[in-house]
Amino acid sequence: MDSSKRQITKIAREVSKLTIHTMREDGIGTAEFDFIHMVRHNPGITQAEIREKLKIDKGAAARRAASLEAKGFLTRKKNPQDGRSQFLYATEKAEKLRNSKAYIEGVFYEWLLDELPEAERTHFCQVLNTLYERSKRESRSGFPNVSLRIKNGGALE
C-alpha cells in the first residue's frame, strides 16, 4: 500500500503545470524544452542522436531544431567529418531558460512551504533530502531493490 498516496508525484505535477504555463508565455512548449535540455546536456549532439534518445521521428526532430534555432535557443555547426550532419549547441538564451525553469520551481516550492511553521518546514526538508538521497542511490545502482519489489507485487522480500 502506498502510504504517501503519491503526493510527491502530485505536487511535482502541479509545479510542472505552472512551469509549462509560464514557459508557453516565452514561446516554448514541453517538447521543445525536452529538446533544448538534451542539447544542453550533450553539446555537439546531432539530430539523429536526439531522435534516438527522445524517440521522435526525423521530421519532428528537424522541425524542432529549425524552430529552436529561429527562436535563438540553438546553433548548428557543420560536422567536418560528414557533410550532411550538423552538431547542435545550446545558446546563452537556452541557458537562461533553464535558469528560468529552476527559478519558477523554486518560487512555487517556497510558496508551498510558506504556511508551515519553521520547525515543521525544517523537519520536512530534512526528511525530503533523506528520501532524495535514497532515490539517487537506488537510481545510480540501476534500481535493483525497487525492481525486486515490483516483481514481488510490491511486497518486501
Order of alpha helices (4+ residues) and beta strands (2+ residues): alpha-alpha-alpha-alpha-beta-beta-alpha-alpha-alpha
